[in-house]
Amino acid sequence: QVQLVESGGGLVQPGGSLTLSCAASGNIFRPNRMAWYRQAPGKQRELVAQMTSGGATTYADSVKGRFAISRDNAKNMVFLQMNSLKPEDTAVYYCNLQNILASANYWGQGTQVTVSS
């Protein structure tokens, strides 16, 4: 069993910055992949960024150069640094952990990010 708890969401103006945090607890095994997804009202959930336990990263084209994902494996945490935020980034952001060998996915409850003037 794994629990994921997100924090750091809020209201920010266009062009601003925000950092999201996710703390994982429970039975964390490697190899694994931690990721951030987001879902806007009426839209499908989409992958924003991901990082493997080995350090490999991928980003959605829409956030490349603006967002950065990082991990602190000693603390079982993952972060998403968001810069140059746009109104289109408004969504609920979810933390995800995938246990590769077990083919198991775990999700946080989400944190709201609103980019508006």
N, C-alpha and C positions, 0 to 999 in steps of 0.2 A: 504494500500500500504506500502511495506517495501523495503528499499534500503540497499544493502550490498556492502561495499567497502573494498577490500583486499589490503594489503601492506606488504612489507618486503621480497619479493622474490628477487632472484639474483643468482650469480655464487659463488659456494663454493667448496673447495677441499674435496675429500673423507676423512671422519673422522671429518670434521668440523661441525659447528653448525649454525643454522639459526632460527629466530623466525618470524612467520607470525602473522599478526594482521588483524582483521576484525571488522569494525565499522558498526553497524546496526542503521538505523533511520526509522522513520515512526510509524506505529501502531503496537507496539510490545506487544503481549498479552501472558499470561501464562495460561496453561502449554505450553511449547515449547521445541524444541530440536535444538541445534546448532551443526553443524558438519563441518568437513573438508573432502572434496573429492579430488581426483587427477585423471588426465588422461594423459597418455603418448601417443605419436604419434602412431596411428594405434591400440590403445588398448581401452578397455571399461573403462568408468569412475568407480572408485572404492571408497568405503568408507574407510577413513583413521582413523578418530577418531570422536567421538560424545559425547556431554554432554547435559543432560536434564536440564531444569530450576531448578530441584530439586537437581542437583549435581551428578547424576549417569553418569558414563563414560564407554565407550567401545572403543576398539582399534582393528585394523586389526592385525592379527598375525605377519605380516611382520614388524610392527613398535613397537610392545610391548617391553618395556624396553628402547626404544630410543626416542620416541616422547611422549609429554605430552600436553593435552588440558586443558585449563583453561578459566574461564569466569569472567568478571567484570560486574555484572548485573546493577550496578548503572550507568555505562557508556555505557551499551548495546554493550559490546565488547567481542570477543572471540579470543583466542590466540592459536597458535600451536608452542611449543618449540620442535625443531628438533635437535637431537644430533647424533653423530656417523653416519653421513650421508654417504650413499652409492650411486654409480652411478645409481643403480636401483630405487632410489628415484626421479630421474629426471622426472618431469612432470609439467603440469599446475595444480596448487592447487586452488580449489574453496571453498568458504565459502557458507554454506547453513543454512537456518533457516526454521523450520517446525512449523507451528501453529497447534497444535494437535487437538483442537476442530473444527477448520475450515478445517482441512485436506488440508492446503495450504502450498506450498513450494516456497521459494524465493532463488535466486542464485546471487552471485557476478559474476563479469566478469573474475575473475581468475588472478593469479599471477604466473609467471614462476619461477621454481626452477631448477637449473642446477647444478649437482654434477659431476665435472670433474677435472682432473689434467691438 
